[in-house]
Amino acid sequence: MSDIKWKDSASYRRGQTDRTPTVWMLRLSRDINITVLTGHIYAPDVWVMHCHPWFDTHELGLPDTATAEEAQRRRRAKPCR
């Protein structure tokens, strides 16, 4: 699992000075993507995970003050199904 490559997939406005990533994506195959993010419209204060094609939004139980690395580790500890 050491070759896992998370990609910053946040969108930024032109001229935005704070570019702290809040959305990370891991592409497991052409059809399977895992995304961890904070600031979701329905869960703004916690990290959530999307795991297409199995489910849309799953709270990871981490506050938004947790780091992206903590959220990514939590994702690996929870199965997608």
N, CA and C atoms as a LAMMPS dump frame, in Angstrom:
ITEM: TIMESTEP
0
ITEM: NUMBER OF ATOMS
243
ITEM: BOX BOUNDS ff ff ff
-5.0000000000000000e+02 5.0000000000000000e+02
-5.0000000000000000e+02 5.0000000000000000e+02
-5.0000000000000000e+02 5.0000000000000000e+02
ITEM: ATOMS id mol type element x y z
1 1 1 N 0.809 -1.202 0
2 1 2 C 0 0 0
3 1 3 C 0.848 1.26 0
4 2 1 N 2.144 1.129 -0.01
5 2 2 C 2.999 2.31 0.045
6 2 3 C 2.989 3.106 -1.254
7 3 1 N 2.49 2.529 -2.333
8 3 2 C 2.465 3.239 -3.61
9 3 3 C 1.151 3.974 -3.853
10 4 1 N 0.344 4.169 -2.815
11 4 2 C -0.917 4.901 -2.948
12 4 3 C -0.61 6.367 -3.213
13 5 1 N -1.239 6.926 -4.237
14 5 2 C -1.022 8.322 -4.614
15 5 3 C -2.332 9.094 -4.541
16 6 1 N -2.491 9.887 -3.492
17 6 2 C -3.652 10.759 -3.356
18 6 3 C -3.386 12.017 -4.167
19 7 1 N -4.406 12.519 -4.84
20 7 2 C -4.271 13.716 -5.659
21 7 3 C -5.16 14.827 -5.101
22 8 1 N -4.603 16.023 -5.02
23 8 2 C -5.395 17.194 -4.623
24 8 3 C -6.382 17.465 -5.753
25 9 1 N -7.67 17.359 -5.465
26 9 2 C -8.668 17.6 -6.506
27 9 3 C -9.579 18.769 -6.159
28 10 1 N -9.108 19.642 -5.27
29 10 2 C -9.872 20.845 -4.923
30 10 3 C -9.842 21.821 -6.092
31 11 1 N -10.891 22.605 -6.21
32 11 2 C -10.9 23.658 -7.228
33 11 3 C -10.652 24.987 -6.522
34 12 1 N -9.899 25.826 -7.16
35 12 2 C -9.521 27.112 -6.572
36 12 3 C -9.962 28.25 -7.484
37 13 1 N -10.328 29.37 -6.875
38 13 2 C -10.667 30.557 -7.658
39 13 3 C -9.387 31.245 -8.112
40 14 1 N -9.446 31.909 -9.227
41 14 2 C -8.303 32.674 -9.695
42 14 3 C -7.967 33.745 -8.666
43 15 1 N -6.721 33.878 -8.32
44 15 2 C -6.3 34.862 -7.355
45 15 3 C -6.452 34.422 -5.902
46 16 1 N -6.96 33.218 -5.677
47 16 2 C -7.123 32.723 -4.313
48 16 3 C -5.734 32.476 -3.722
49 17 1 N -5.465 33.085 -2.58
50 17 2 C -4.127 32.972 -1.992
51 17 3 C -3.981 31.736 -1.109
52 18 1 N -5.026 31.344 -0.395
53 18 2 C -4.963 30.146 0.44
54 18 3 C -5.335 28.939 -0.404
55 19 1 N -4.368 28.11 -0.694
56 19 2 C -4.625 26.913 -1.498
57 19 3 C -4.387 25.654 -0.68
58 20 1 N -4.897 25.67 0.539
59 20 2 C -4.811 24.493 1.388
60 20 3 C -5.773 23.444 0.847
61 21 1 N -5.284 22.271 0.453
62 21 2 C -6.175 21.251 -0.113
63 21 3 C -7.223 20.787 0.896
64 22 1 N -8.453 20.681 0.436
65 22 2 C -9.55 20.177 1.263
66 22 3 C -10.228 18.977 0.613
67 23 1 N -9.806 18.624 -0.604
68 23 2 C -10.378 17.494 -1.332
69 23 3 C -9.227 16.661 -1.89
70 24 1 N -9.255 15.366 -1.579
71 24 2 C -8.224 14.447 -2.065
72 24 3 C -8.896 13.274 -2.755
73 25 1 N -8.355 12.836 -3.902
74 25 2 C -8.922 11.713 -4.634
75 25 3 C -7.876 10.632 -4.842
76 26 1 N -8.339 9.4 -4.73
77 26 2 C -7.518 8.233 -5.003
78 26 3 C -8.239 7.432 -6.075
79 27 1 N -7.602 7.254 -7.217
80 27 2 C -8.207 6.492 -8.313
81 27 3 C -7.671 5.071 -8.235
82 28 1 N -8.565 4.127 -7.879
83 28 2 C -8.168 2.728 -7.775
84 28 3 C -8.218 2.022 -9.118
85 29 1 N -9.14 2.423 -9.956
86 29 2 C -9.258 1.895 -11.319
87 29 3 C -10.018 2.932 -12.133
88 30 1 N -10.284 2.612 -13.359
89 30 2 C -11.013 3.547 -14.214
90 30 3 C -12.391 3.856 -13.662
91 31 1 N -13.018 2.891 -12.995
92 31 2 C -14.391 3.042 -12.517
93 31 3 C -14.516 3.237 -11.013
94 32 1 N -13.433 3.134 -10.266
95 32 2 C -13.517 3.217 -8.812
96 32 3 C -12.642 4.359 -8.305
97 33 1 N -13.291 5.353 -7.687
98 33 2 C -12.609 6.509 -7.113
99 33 3 C -13.004 6.644 -5.65
100 34 1 N -12.029 6.993 -4.82
101 34 2 C -12.297 7.302 -3.421
102 34 3 C -11.922 8.762 -3.224
103 35 1 N -12.817 9.526 -2.632
104 35 2 C -12.566 10.939 -2.387
105 35 3 C -12.799 11.221 -0.909
106 36 1 N -11.846 11.896 -0.265
107 36 2 C -12.04 12.372 1.1
108 36 3 C -12.004 13.89 1.056
109 37 1 N -12.92 14.518 1.795
110 37 2 C -12.998 15.972 1.739
111 37 3 C -13.578 16.531 3.02
112 38 1 N -13.327 17.801 3.247
113 38 2 C -13.934 18.537 4.344
114 38 3 C -14.631 19.752 3.737
115 39 1 N -15.637 20.24 4.442
116 39 2 C -16.386 21.377 3.913
117 39 3 C -17.503 20.966 2.971
118 40 1 N -17.964 19.721 3.076
119 40 2 C -19.063 19.234 2.237
120 40 3 C -20.331 20.017 2.575
121 41 1 N -21.16 20.28 1.609
122 41 2 C -22.354 21.105 1.806
123 41 3 C -23.288 20.525 2.874
124 42 1 N -23.389 19.197 2.967
125 42 2 C -24.292 18.581 3.943
126 42 3 C -23.586 18.198 5.241
127 43 1 N -22.278 18.226 5.278
128 43 2 C -21.504 17.901 6.489
129 43 3 C -20.295 18.83 6.541
130 44 1 N -20.522 20.117 6.81
131 44 2 C -19.442 21.097 6.68
132 44 3 C -18.354 21.01 7.751
133 45 1 N -18.613 20.361 8.877
134 45 2 C -17.652 20.387 9.988
135 45 3 C -16.915 19.076 10.216
136 46 1 N -17.031 18.131 9.305
137 46 2 C -16.353 16.838 9.454
138 46 3 C -15.767 16.406 8.114
139 47 1 N -14.844 15.47 8.163
140 47 2 C -14.325 14.867 6.935
141 47 3 C -15.32 13.806 6.472
142 48 1 N -15.588 13.767 5.175
143 48 2 C -16.475 12.753 4.605
144 48 3 C -15.736 12.035 3.487
145 49 1 N -16.304 10.892 3.087
146 49 2 C -15.712 10.087 2.036
147 49 3 C -16.786 9.727 1.017
148 50 1 N -16.429 9.793 -0.24
149 50 2 C -17.246 9.271 -1.334
150 50 3 C -16.485 8.08 -1.892
151 51 1 N -17.191 7.032 -2.231
152 51 2 C -16.553 5.853 -2.806
153 51 3 C -17.41 5.377 -3.974
154 52 1 N -17.253 6.064 -5.093
155 52 2 C -18.005 5.703 -6.288
156 52 3 C -17.475 4.368 -6.792
157 53 1 N -18.302 3.414 -7.081
158 53 2 C -19.741 3.417 -7.29
159 53 3 C -20.566 2.899 -6.115
160 54 1 N -19.966 2.642 -4.932
161 54 2 C -20.712 1.983 -3.865
162 54 3 C -21.547 2.91 -3.016
163 55 1 N -21.077 4.081 -2.677
164 55 2 C -21.902 4.997 -1.895
165 55 3 C -21.471 6.423 -2.166
166 56 1 N -22.354 7.366 -1.799
167 56 2 C -22.101 8.764 -2.103
168 56 3 C -21.371 9.474 -0.975
169 57 1 N -21.961 9.565 0.201
170 57 2 C -21.348 10.331 1.278
171 57 3 C -21.346 9.522 2.563
172 58 1 N -20.166 9.385 3.161
173 58 2 C -20.011 8.648 4.408
174 58 3 C -19.121 9.477 5.324
175 59 1 N -19.622 9.822 6.512
176 59 2 C -18.82 10.604 7.455
177 59 3 C -17.73 9.725 8.055
178 60 1 N -16.505 10.272 8.125
179 60 2 C -15.379 9.526 8.674
180 60 3 C -15.246 9.681 10.185
181 61 1 N -16.047 10.555 10.782
182 61 2 C -15.992 10.729 12.22
183 61 3 C -14.798 11.529 12.693
184 62 1 N -14.243 12.336 11.811
185 62 2 C -13.126 13.22 12.155
186 62 3 C -13.587 14.661 12.054
187 63 1 N -13.205 15.512 12.998
188 63 2 C -13.569 16.931 12.869
189 63 3 C -12.817 17.573 11.713
190 64 1 N -13.321 18.708 11.236
191 64 2 C -12.662 19.372 10.105
192 64 3 C -11.278 19.893 10.469
193 65 1 N -10.926 19.886 11.749
194 65 2 C -9.588 20.313 12.164
195 65 3 C -8.554 19.201 11.987
196 66 1 N -9.01 17.982 11.685
197 66 2 C -8.087 16.877 11.438
198 66 3 C -7.334 17.138 10.131
199 67 1 N -6.163 16.575 10.006
200 67 2 C -5.363 16.776 8.801
201 67 3 C -5.832 15.854 7.684
202 68 1 N -5.438 16.176 6.468
203 68 2 C -5.763 15.332 5.324
204 68 3 C -5.154 13.943 5.496
205 69 1 N -3.961 13.869 6.057
206 69 2 C -3.317 12.572 6.264
207 69 3 C -4.119 11.703 7.238
208 70 1 N -4.684 12.305 8.289
209 70 2 C -5.519 11.559 9.23
210 70 3 C -6.77 11.033 8.529
211 71 1 N -7.375 11.855 7.688
212 71 2 C -8.584 11.44 6.957
213 71 3 C -8.251 10.325 5.97
214 72 1 N -7.105 10.423 5.298
215 72 2 C -6.71 9.377 4.355
216 72 3 C -6.448 8.063 5.084
217 73 1 N -5.805 8.131 6.261
218 73 2 C -5.565 6.921 7.052
219 73 3 C -6.889 6.317 7.519
220 74 1 N -7.834 7.154 7.924
221 74 2 C -9.142 6.667 8.369
222 74 3 C -9.859 5.991 7.215
223 75 1 N -9.719 6.518 6.004
224 75 2 C -10.35 5.917 4.84
225 75 3 C -9.806 4.513 4.622
226 76 1 N -8.512 4.334 4.76
227 76 2 C -7.926 3.027 4.534
228 76 3 C -8.36 2.025 5.599
229 77 1 N -8.733 2.509 6.777
230 77 2 C -9.168 1.623 7.851
231 77 3 C -10.616 1.177 7.678
232 78 1 N -11.398 1.891 6.862
233 78 2 C -12.802 1.544 6.655
234 78 3 C -12.964 0.93 5.264
235 79 1 N -13.688 -0.164 5.151
236 79 2 C -13.921 -0.755 3.828
237 79 3 C -14.886 0.102 3.015
238 80 1 N -14.77 0.022 1.707
239 80 2 C -15.656 0.791 0.822
240 80 3 C -17.045 0.211 0.759
241 81 1 N -17.207 -1.049 0.994
242 81 2 C -18.535 -1.651 0.869
243 81 3 C -19.289 -1.593 2.148
